[in-house]
Amino acid sequence: MRTLPVGLLPALVALALASCTPSNTPTVNWPQATAPVARVEPKTFDEFGKTRTDNYYWLRDDKRSSPEVIDYLKAENAYTDSLMAPTAALRKTLFTEIKGRIKQTDESVPYQDRGYWYYTRFEDGKNYPIYCRKKGSLEGTEEVLIDVNAEAEGKAYYSAFVLDISDDNNLALIADNQTGDDLYRLRVKDLAKGTYLPDAIEAVAYANATFTADPKVILYSVADETQRPTEIRRHTLGTPATADATVFQEKDNQFSCGVGRSTGRGLLFIASNSTTSSEVHLLPAAAPTGPLTLVHPREKDHEYSVDEYAGTLYIRTNWEAKNFRLMTAPLATPSKANWKERIAHRPDVLLENIDLFKDHLVVSEKKGGLAQLRIIQQSSGQEHYIEYQDPAYTVGTTRNVDPETQVLRFAYASMTTPNSTYDYDMVTKERKLLKQQEVLGGTFSPENYTSERILAKAADGTEVPISLVYRKDRFTKGQNPLWIYAYGSYGYAVEPNFSSARLSLLDRGVVFAILHVRGGDDLGRAWYEDGKLMKKKNTFTDFIACTQHLVAQGYGHPAKVVAQGGSAGGLLMGAISNMAPQGLYAGIVAQVPFVDVITTMRDASIPLTTGEWEEWGNPITDQAAYDYMLSYSPYDNVTAKAYPHLLVTTSLNDSRVAYWEPAKWVAKLRTLKTDSNALLLKTDLDAGHGGGSGRDKQYEDTAFTYAFGLWVMGVQE
């Protein structure tokens, strides 16, 4: 694909980027080792008059139990370990740094709910959180809701958290998982006795469940064989789960359903959503066996969500409003005919969320690619915005469970400001810092780092925002290693946040940049729509153009650039590995990458496929979508050419992007690539899409990724 010069890109730099690897590329002396070779077993697909051949389809094992497949993944792990052996000392140093900056004995800011203070704490030497509460005041006796460390003992993977507390405060709804997939076990704990009730519900989709107003009755989501949430069921404590009644069933395979509770706690919401459409039913929390009330029937391209307080429904909707607007309706007559506009649509502002209070609306918005909080006093109509100083930052509301208060709790961070929690008086505008993340070790001081927000021109002339950070005294124009990260799908924006782990890169002179490419909603819904379906390639060309702009402007050395992305961002990594000019990237980190686009999106039996046809296109029925997807699918576009150093990570139990996608991609790359650069596949055999569980495991994984990137950048200590 032709890549155009961007900004004031000098011709000589453009030629250097578009040609071979720069002569001063860092030399990486990988150990000599024999890479695994996957056997070839051609499988052909006849699609729209074309024949497509997949030599490695056999690597797919839905049961994750094939000895041949497991042995192959283990062989790849062993090969990765052998090549990464010289980085052992660096990885150990990075792990020590990352862990050493984090306060190991710590707790969250407590929040009050119905007479109790709730918080989560960690203890030194333990890898998992402890969920706690105290009655009346923070001086009260601690009750442990769940000590995840005790539950995780002896398990290779374990995750657990508190979902809900019953209205009488006596029961806790707890979800746990031992595989890393998206199906959880649901248990109920008697908090007075400290013991679990006999009730246990298996395979709850995405841990989606809630108490009703009756502490004995729970609603929860159930998935079908593709792990798509298709039912809401009702469970009564003391009865077998096999007897649970179906409250709602979703029959459209492009929709998934979930259940939640309103701010006022008087209503249950059962929402059915596709990528572009919504439908919400209401159910009184005090009458969970009663009939459902439909707010508005699903319509093509109409998304809406609902909340309730004091008998009024608040509806966030994109009905005749691309960036959404806020409507209200009486609880008794919720249909669209009774909706009244409360906040109008604005073409330059995305309305993301609403928090409801007795006399205030808190509107989470995004303008110019940056989040902002708008405070509206309902009684007076007066409004204002909370102000921030950093050029790039992230801000959002947190646990605001008491709608009667005039105090808003929000979280703030920037690329140079650690995560901070505030209480904000919406009347007096007084802001109180409750806690700021401590960065231990004595080496971090915000004034030593610079954060910037710049724009780069994409291939079609569109200006793409970039957030970046670097250490001032380690920056020399045109000489620094450059680490670039992006996602660019599903309307999800990567916020310019703070990372204490990232300091290990910055302190070694690395410039870190987040590219706000199209496909996210950074600049509103049009930004998202310009990076999906038949415009998906904008995501990839944006990334390449931004990289070129950063190098041309001196933010990175042209031979020391590493790109990173995960999941759909891993698709982005796969695409740029095929599309980018040779030598633009020294290394690429593709984490749980979605790289076999055509095969996956033509298989309705795979989790998430049917629900994502509105994101990527349907290559089963639409030849235009098929042809377009085939033209960028990373697996299908591997060719005989030189590729950057590649680290590809996956997890055996990943139900969102199956392990065989990256495994097949690596196998094909091995046979076709013409370079001697490293190609590493690292599979976690005990985890899912989010990687391993436990703090130390997460530090180790980060240290491994950083060590790979630093190594190919020429930074070896």
Disulfide bonds with the S-S distance in Angstrom:
none
